[in-house]
Amino acid sequence: MHYATRRFWQCYNVLPEHMQRTADECYKLLKTDPSHPSLHVKKLGKNYWSVRAGLSYRALGVAVENGISWF
């Protein structure tokens, strides 16, 4: 499961509209195929994760009990 913090949504809301669409498409892909190579999902250290949204943006998350909380 994937969760988003309030801070995540604050950052998302200031993205340009075209980047929000890209992020939405990447999220759909993340839910259906988290190992898709275009996402570049990477584990960072013990509890942190990174996922790519387009060429210039990344989302960071932390492992929680039932998935990843993106911030």
C-alpha positions in Angstrom: 0.0 0.0 0.0 1.1 3.5 -0.6 0.3 6.5 1.5 1.0 10.2 1.1 1.8 12.7 3.9 0.3 16.2 4.0 3.7 17.5 3.0 3.7 15.3 -0.1 0.4 16.9 -1.2 1.8 20.4 -0.5 4.7 19.7 -2.8 2.5 18.0 -5.4 0.1 21.0 -5.5 2.9 23.5 -6.4 4.1 21.3 -9.3 3.3 22.5 -12.8 0.1 20.9 -14.2 2.0 18.8 -16.7 4.2 17.5 -14.0 1.2 16.6 -11.8 -0.2 14.6 -14.8 3.2 12.8 -15.1 3.2 12.1 -11.3 -0.4 10.7 -11.6 0.6 8.4 -14.4 3.7 7.2 -12.5 1.5 6.5 -9.4 -0.8 4.4 -11.5 2.1 2.5 -12.9 3.6 2.1 -9.4 0.4 0.5 -8.2 0.2 -2.0 -11.1 3.9 -2.7 -11.8 6.2 -1.3 -9.1 9.2 -2.9 -10.7 8.7 -1.1 -14.0 12.1 0.2 -15.2 10.9 3.7 -15.9 10.1 4.3 -12.3 13.6 3.6 -11.0 12.3 2.4 -7.7 15.3 2.2 -5.3 15.7 1.3 -1.7 17.8 3.9 0.1 19.3 2.6 3.3 17.2 0.5 5.6 13.8 2.2 5.5 13.7 4.7 2.7 12.6 4.5 -0.9 12.9 6.7 -4.0 10.8 6.6 -7.1 11.2 8.6 -10.3 8.4 10.8 -11.8 9.6 12.0 -15.1 13.2 12.9 -15.7 13.7 15.6 -13.1 11.5 14.7 -10.2 11.6 12.0 -7.4 9.4 11.1 -4.6 10.9 9.9 -1.3 9.1 7.5 1.0 9.7 5.7 4.3 8.7 2.1 4.9 5.7 1.8 7.3 3.9 -1.2 8.6 1.7 -1.8 5.5 3.7 -0.2 2.7 5.4 3.1 2.0 4.5 6.6 3.2 5.6 9.1 0.5 6.7 12.5 1.7 
